């Protein structure tokens, strides 16, 4: 038997060299992948550390400011209130001590007493506002009836109204079972009396002030309508600022401190609601609107016709992924209380495994419940949230599962990631905000996205809407600020196309209102306006996804194409999350 020939030896050597080269190449590739993963994790840790340092510095600065503010409030409380109390008492005693005085002296005493009372109200309002904004006046929430609170406010202010030759009319158009909500009744009563007092001051004798109550399943609405001189369009939002008056002479002629509406806004924002002003549609005067969210309870005896749809009740299987077991359990319990079923994962690899397994089982047995959405943390050891999201979206099996990011960083800091995710909630988050964002993401379910077109020019609106209709996209048109708010309250749009020039206000007010609503904070807004927008104004509107286009440079057709692309993206992102 002959030994191996030179050719065989040479071939074995070549094969060995080839295998060694292949193994070396594979190891090098794997090493590069590991290096990229390490670099990505290092970058994530660096950004996390930077963000933590920024937050620490902000907290330190805020603490210093709060200390100065506390010292100021303490000074105001003691150094001003104490002598003013003495002055008011002395002025009250003077007439009895002096006896009859001439009309000129009586007028001087009246002026001194009136201005003392005004100064005391101003100090009280400043202290009240500071306590609320600093959190030293916590809300004492309980179940309330908006009708009962409105009735109490009307009864309280009626003598003042009758003294001015006015009438206050209370109209409740809300069904009895929808007027209940959670609030601090004393604070809401303070708001209502402030609004009525404001309307009484600026209403002519012989007119009627109307308080009207409406509601839907999610909120209570109240408006105070007067027939006074009205508020100019450019001051509809400014009147809610501190020391703001429509006219400079109002403080001396009408009384008041210029803080009443600022206090109202602070109280309503504490309750997670909204307050705004608009001119009356017919005739002079102003309508002050108040919106507060409500949570349905069994004790409210809601009628069957008003029960929530399955999506609103929170049906679905949610996968919660966070490397912190404490956060996972808290989020999971919040979701369970809203009707969701829960799966938990401690890392990215587990997410990929669970989503793929349940998707495969669902394809074999449609009765098997798939994962409806993933709540995903970004900063995790092992497979990071960024890589997990990317792999979910590049795998055809899991690409259609909506993903909501839960992260300490805002979405604007990682626009590429924000583009792949269907929702984003920044830690630490409010439970209502998390639920609203999750419901918004799940609501589309592959259906046609709904566009809200806010444009006062009817011809431009028709031109833009025509393209949407051809594409089968439902479009709501609003020509005023109030119409746009009403459309949003009826149902959250998937995208808003907005002109800044509106007859009863401006687009900035609408965007401010939208960004304060839990279910609308992340709705994309496309601003299409002929007005030049400054960088400061752009920054003000960028608290959510926003794009800007100039009517002089961009044709309606181009805006239409952009919006169609964005809506199609929303459709595909939510497409098969509920198969």
Order of alpha helices (4+ residues) and beta strands (2+ residues): alpha-alpha-alpha-beta-alpha-beta-beta-alpha-beta-beta-alpha-alpha-beta-beta-alpha-beta-alpha-beta-alpha-beta-alpha-beta-alpha-beta-alpha-beta-alpha-beta-alpha-beta-beta-beta-alpha-beta-alpha-beta-alpha
